[in-house]
Amino acid sequence: MGTKFLHKQYQIETNTPKEAIFAQIRQNIRKQKSGKEYFLFNYKHASIYENRVEVTGDITGARPFSTSGSITFDFIPTSDKTLITCTIVPYNKYAILMMSCLAFIFMVGISVILVTSLWYYPVKALAFLSLIWSIFILFPYLSLRITRKAMEEDSLTFLHDLGLIKGRET
C-alpha cells in the first residue's frame, strides 16, 4: 500500500504567528489536564516540538468510537503568515499488517471449509466464496476511509479550537 492511499494531507494559511498558536495549544493542554475546561479535541495526546505538533493514539475522547492513528501539524512561519500543513495517518502500518495477515489466514480457512463442504455444489460454493471475499476486501477499505474522514474532522476541530478556522459547529 502506498502512503497516498493511507495518508491525507491539507494546508491552511493563517495570520496568527506560530508562537501565539503554540501558546494557545499549551494553554489548552493545561486546561484539559486540570479539568477546568472541556474540549472536543483530546489535547492529552498532543506533543509539541519546535515547528510541529503531533497527536497520536486516542485522538478524541468525546466520541464513543474514537479514532486511532496520528495527526501531525507542521507550522511553517513566513514573513507575515503561518502555513499549517496537516498530515493524517489512520492506524499505523503494523496494525494494518497484523490485521491483514490474521484476516487472510481466517479467510483461507473459511474458503477451505466451504469448498470441502460444498464440493458437490460448485456454483453455490463459488457464489458464497465471492461474497465472503468481497466483504473481506471491502470492510478494511471502508474502515480506513471512515477513520481517515473522522480524523480529518478531528484535525479541523483542533484548528477551530485554536481560532484558526471559522464557521465550524463544535
Sequence and secondary structure as in RCSB ss.txt:
>XXXX:A:sequence
MGTKFLHKQYQIETNTPKEAIFAQIRQNIRKQKSGKEYFLFNYKHASIYENRVEVTGDITGARPFSTSGSITFDF
IPTSDKTLITCTIVPYNKYAILMMSCLAFIFMVGISVILVTSLWYYPVKALAFLSLIWSIFILFPYLSLRITRKA
MEEDSLTFLHDLGLIKGRET
>XXXX:A:secstr
  HHHH EEEEEEESS HHHHHHHHHHHHHHHHHTSS  SS GGGEEE SSEEEEEEE  SSSSS  EEEEEEEE
EE SS EEEEEEEEES HHHHHHHHHHHHHHHHHHHHHHHHHTTT HHHHHHHHHHHHHHHHHHHHHHHHHHHHH
HHHHHHHHHHHTTSS S   
